[in-house]
């Protein structure tokens, strides 16, 4: 990253930039784009493609921003918090080596017409990947001196969910479960968390919602975020009824870029010791200790 831009960043983010660039072996290219939506956006590019269309390894890291690099948004209300969020995406891919989702059969890639539609974006390959990545990134912002983003679930959201039966059961269930992840990971408001659990209980979804949160908690704490990413995606496959065989992941290491399916068996170490093994053709629990 050019020094003139890097020097504007808080010290915690300067260190983050150094860590990303050292791991990736390339500098982060900074672009000022007045037409950029949202406020800032970071990408790992392979040739001219992001992870969904990647074909060969010619890595470039880009950080585009619309106006002032310290600009805030309705979601990230502190100066540099938007950029921190975007840099943490690069940290996940380049330092922690969390594999990106390349494609999911039956889901479209994200496209610019739906970028501003959070619900439509959720039902894309990118939206599915962001559900995992944002569960890791946004709760870690306080480690870099920033508040939780203003995307945590609010009381009105839970009161606005329509009563069952739902016209589109699968779509509504997906939205509710995503919101339950947010209320657990992006707020410390115990009253709101209890309220959300009461709504989930009425929907008959509290048991699976708690299971998903429990799995994400230990997976996000794992010292191996490469295999943990497979674990989180496997849990979402279980919850959202998506066959794991429909997933393809981007596999990148120095000098190589390819795609891979779920490993048939993989083991994720737990923080503090121990491990859990996942099987593609699982027993009822989906994993074994």
C-alpha positions as CSV (number, residue, x, y, z in Angstrom):
1,X,0.0,0.0,0.0
2,X,1.4,3.4,-0.9
3,X,2.8,5.1,2.1
4,X,0.8,8.3,1.7
5,X,-2.4,6.3,2.2
6,X,-1.0,3.8,4.7
7,X,0.1,6.6,7.0
8,X,-3.4,7.9,7.3
9,X,-4.6,4.6,8.9
10,X,-4.7,4.0,12.6
11,X,-1.7,2.0,13.9
12,X,-3.7,-1.2,14.3
13,X,-4.7,-1.1,10.6
14,X,-1.1,-0.3,9.4
15,X,0.0,-3.5,11.1
16,X,-2.9,-5.3,9.5
17,X,-1.8,-4.1,6.1
18,X,1.8,-5.3,6.7
19,X,0.6,-8.7,7.8
20,X,-1.6,-9.1,4.7
21,X,1.0,-8.0,2.2
22,X,3.7,-10.1,3.8
23,X,1.5,-13.2,3.6
24,X,0.2,-12.5,0.1
25,X,3.6,-11.4,-1.4
26,X,2.0,-8.4,-3.1
27,X,1.1,-4.9,-2.2
28,X,-2.5,-3.7,-1.7
29,X,-3.5,-1.5,-4.6
30,X,-5.6,1.5,-3.4
31,X,-8.1,3.0,-5.8
32,X,-10.2,6.1,-5.4
33,X,-13.4,5.6,-7.3
34,X,-16.2,8.2,-6.9
35,X,-18.7,5.7,-8.3
36,X,-17.8,3.0,-5.8
37,X,-20.7,1.4,-4.0
38,X,-20.6,0.7,-1.1
39,X,-18.2,3.2,0.6
40,X,-15.2,0.8,0.3
41,X,-14.7,-2.6,-1.2
42,X,-11.7,-4.9,-1.0
43,X,-11.1,-7.8,-3.5
44,X,-8.5,-10.4,-4.2
45,X,-8.3,-10.6,-8.0
46,X,-6.9,-13.4,-10.1
47,X,-6.2,-11.8,-13.5
48,X,-9.4,-9.9,-14.0
49,X,-11.7,-12.2,-11.9
50,X,-12.7,-12.4,-8.3
51,X,-13.0,-15.8,-6.5
52,X,-16.1,-16.8,-8.4
53,X,-14.6,-16.6,-11.8
54,X,-10.9,-17.2,-11.0
55,X,-9.0,-19.2,-13.6
56,X,-5.3,-18.7,-12.9
57,X,-3.0,-17.4,-10.1
58,X,-1.9,-13.8,-10.8
59,X,-2.9,-12.4,-7.5
60,X,-3.7,-8.7,-7.0
61,X,-5.2,-7.2,-3.9
62,X,-7.3,-4.1,-4.4
63,X,-9.0,-1.7,-2.0
64,X,-11.4,0.8,-3.6
65,X,-13.0,3.6,-1.7
66,X,-15.5,6.2,-2.8
67,X,-14.4,9.4,-1.0
68,X,-12.3,10.0,2.0
69,X,-10.6,6.7,3.2
70,X,-11.8,7.5,6.7
71,X,-15.4,7.9,5.6
72,X,-18.1,6.4,7.7
73,X,-21.4,4.7,6.8
74,X,-24.8,4.0,8.4
75,X,-23.3,0.5,9.3
76,X,-19.8,1.4,10.3
77,X,-20.0,4.7,12.2
78,X,-16.4,5.3,13.2
79,X,-13.7,6.7,11.0
80,X,-11.7,3.9,9.2
81,X,-14.2,1.2,10.4
82,X,-15.3,0.6,6.8
83,X,-11.7,0.1,5.7
84,X,-11.0,-2.1,8.7
85,X,-13.9,-4.4,7.7
86,X,-12.6,-4.6,4.1
87,X,-9.0,-5.3,5.2
88,X,-10.2,-8.1,7.5
89,X,-11.7,-9.8,4.4
90,X,-8.2,-9.8,2.9
91,X,-6.7,-11.0,6.2
92,X,-9.1,-13.9,6.2
93,X,-8.2,-15.0,2.7
94,X,-4.4,-14.2,2.7
95,X,-3.2,-14.7,6.3
96,X,-5.7,-17.2,7.7
97,X,-6.1,-18.9,4.3
98,X,-9.9,-19.3,4.8
99,X,-11.0,-20.7,1.4
100,X,-13.5,-18.7,-0.6
101,X,-16.6,-20.3,-2.1
102,X,-16.1,-20.5,-5.8
103,X,-19.6,-21.7,-6.7
104,X,-22.7,-23.4,-5.4
105,X,-24.9,-25.3,-7.9
106,X,-28.3,-23.7,-8.1
107,X,-27.2,-20.3,-6.7
108,X,-26.2,-17.4,-9.0
109,X,-23.0,-15.5,-8.4
110,X,-23.6,-12.0,-7.1
111,X,-24.2,-9.3,-9.6
112,X,-24.3,-5.5,-9.5
113,X,-28.1,-5.0,-9.8
114,X,-28.6,-6.8,-6.4
115,X,-25.6,-5.3,-4.5
116,X,-28.0,-2.9,-2.7
117,X,-30.6,-5.6,-2.0
118,X,-29.4,-7.4,1.1
119,X,-32.1,-10.1,0.9
120,X,-31.5,-10.9,-2.8
121,X,-27.8,-10.9,-2.3
122,X,-28.1,-13.5,0.5
123,X,-29.4,-16.0,-2.1
124,X,-26.2,-15.9,-4.2
125,X,-22.8,-17.7,-3.9
126,X,-21.3,-14.5,-2.6
127,X,-24.1,-14.0,-0.1
128,X,-23.6,-17.5,1.3
129,X,-19.9,-16.9,1.6
130,X,-20.4,-13.5,3.3
131,X,-22.7,-15.1,5.8
132,X,-19.7,-17.1,7.0
133,X,-17.1,-14.4,6.6
134,X,-19.1,-11.6,8.3
135,X,-19.7,-13.9,11.2
136,X,-15.9,-13.9,11.7
137,X,-15.0,-10.4,10.6
138,X,-17.5,-8.1,12.3
139,X,-17.2,-9.5,15.8
140,X,-13.4,-9.1,15.6
141,X,-13.6,-5.3,14.9
142,X,-13.2,-4.4,18.7
143,X,-9.8,-6.1,18.5
144,X,-8.7,-3.3,16.2
145,X,-10.2,-0.5,18.2
146,X,-13.7,-0.3,16.6
147,X,-17.2,-0.8,17.8
148,X,-19.5,-3.5,16.6
149,X,-21.1,-2.4,13.3
150,X,-24.7,-1.1,13.4
151,X,-26.0,-4.2,11.7
152,X,-26.8,-6.2,14.8
153,X,-30.4,-7.4,14.9
154,X,-32.9,-5.0,16.4
155,X,-36.1,-5.6,18.2
156,X,-38.3,-4.3,15.4
157,X,-36.7,-6.8,13.0
158,X,-37.8,-9.8,15.1
159,X,-41.3,-8.3,15.6
160,X,-41.7,-7.8,11.9
161,X,-41.2,-11.4,10.9
162,X,-44.6,-12.7,9.5
163,X,-46.4,-15.4,11.3
164,X,-46.3,-18.9,9.9
165,X,-47.2,-20.5,7.6
166,X,-44.8,-18.7,5.3
167,X,-45.5,-18.4,1.6
168,X,-41.9,-19.2,0.8
169,X,-40.8,-21.4,3.7
170,X,-37.2,-22.1,2.6
171,X,-36.4,-18.5,1.8
172,X,-38.0,-17.1,5.0
173,X,-36.3,-19.8,7.1
174,X,-32.9,-18.8,5.6
175,X,-33.5,-15.1,6.5
176,X,-34.5,-15.9,10.1
177,X,-31.5,-18.1,10.7
178,X,-29.1,-15.5,9.3
179,X,-30.7,-12.9,11.6
180,X,-30.3,-15.3,14.6
181,X,-26.6,-15.5,13.9
182,X,-26.4,-11.7,13.8
183,X,-28.2,-11.3,17.1
184,X,-25.9,-13.7,18.8
185,X,-22.6,-12.4,17.4
186,X,-23.2,-8.7,16.9
187,X,-24.9,-7.6,20.0
188,X,-24.3,-7.9,23.7
189,X,-27.9,-6.9,24.5
190,X,-29.2,-9.9,26.6
191,X,-32.8,-8.7,26.4
192,X,-32.7,-8.6,22.6
193,X,-31.1,-12.1,22.5
194,X,-33.8,-13.5,24.8
195,X,-36.5,-11.8,22.7
196,X,-35.0,-13.4,19.5
197,X,-34.9,-16.8,21.2
198,X,-38.6,-16.4,22.1
199,X,-39.5,-15.7,18.4
200,X,-37.3,-18.7,17.3
201,X,-39.1,-20.9,19.8
202,X,-42.5,-19.9,18.4
203,X,-41.2,-20.7,14.9
204,X,-40.0,-24.1,16.0
205,X,-36.4,-23.2,15.1
206,X,-34.7,-22.5,18.4
207,X,-33.0,-25.9,18.7
208,X,-31.4,-25.7,15.3
209,X,-30.6,-22.0,15.7
210,X,-28.8,-22.7,19.0
211,X,-26.9,-25.6,17.4
212,X,-25.7,-23.4,14.5
213,X,-24.5,-20.7,16.9
214,X,-22.8,-23.2,19.1
215,X,-21.0,-24.7,16.1
216,X,-19.9,-21.3,14.7
217,X,-18.6,-20.2,18.1
218,X,-16.0,-23.0,18.4
219,X,-15.2,-23.0,14.7
220,X,-14.5,-19.3,14.7
221,X,-12.2,-19.8,17.7
222,X,-10.3,-22.6,16.0
223,X,-6.5,-22.0,15.4
224,X,-7.0,-23.4,11.9
225,X,-9.4,-21.2,9.9
226,X,-8.7,-23.1,6.7
227,X,-10.5,-26.3,7.9
228,X,-12.8,-24.3,10.1
229,X,-14.3,-22.6,7.0
230,X,-15.2,-26.0,5.6
231,X,-16.8,-26.8,9.0
232,X,-18.9,-23.7,9.0
233,X,-20.0,-24.3,5.4
234,X,-20.9,-27.9,6.3
235,X,-23.0,-26.7,9.2
236,X,-24.9,-24.3,6.8
237,X,-25.4,-27.2,4.4
238,X,-27.0,-29.1,7.2
239,X,-29.2,-26.2,8.3
240,X,-30.2,-25.0,4.9
241,X,-30.6,-28.4,3.3
242,X,-27.9,-27.8,0.7
243,X,-26.0,-30.9,-0.5
244,X,-22.3,-30.5,0.2
245,X,-21.6,-31.9,-3.3
246,X,-23.0,-28.7,-4.7
247,X,-20.1,-26.6,-3.3
248,X,-16.8,-25.8,-4.9
249,X,-14.1,-23.9,-3.1
250,X,-11.2,-21.8,-4.3
251,X,-7.9,-23.5,-3.5
252,X,-4.9,-21.2,-3.6
253,X,-1.4,-21.6,-2.5
254,X,1.8,-20.0,-3.9
255,X,2.1,-20.7,-7.6
256,X,-1.2,-22.6,-7.8
257,X,-4.9,-21.7,-8.2
258,X,-7.6,-24.3,-8.5
259,X,-11.0,-25.3,-7.3
260,X,-11.9,-28.2,-5.0
261,X,-15.0,-29.8,-3.5
262,X,-15.5,-30.5,0.2
263,X,-12.9,-32.9,1.6
264,X,-14.7,-36.2,2.3
265,X,-13.3,-36.2,5.8
266,X,-11.6,-33.2,7.6
267,X,-10.6,-32.5,11.1
268,X,-10.8,-29.1,12.8
269,X,-8.7,-28.4,15.9
270,X,-10.4,-26.7,18.8
271,X,-9.0,-23.8,20.8
272,X,-7.5,-25.1,24.0
273,X,-7.1,-28.6,22.7
274,X,-9.1,-31.4,21.1
275,X,-10.5,-31.7,17.7
276,X,-13.7,-32.6,15.8
277,X,-13.8,-34.7,12.6
278,X,-16.4,-34.0,10.0
279,X,-17.6,-36.6,7.5
280,X,-19.2,-35.7,4.2
281,X,-21.5,-38.7,4.6
282,X,-22.2,-37.9,8.3
283,X,-23.7,-39.9,11.1
284,X,-26.7,-38.1,12.6
285,X,-24.5,-35.5,14.4
286,X,-22.5,-34.7,11.3
287,X,-19.2,-34.9,13.2
288,X,-17.3,-37.0,15.7
289,X,-15.0,-36.1,18.5
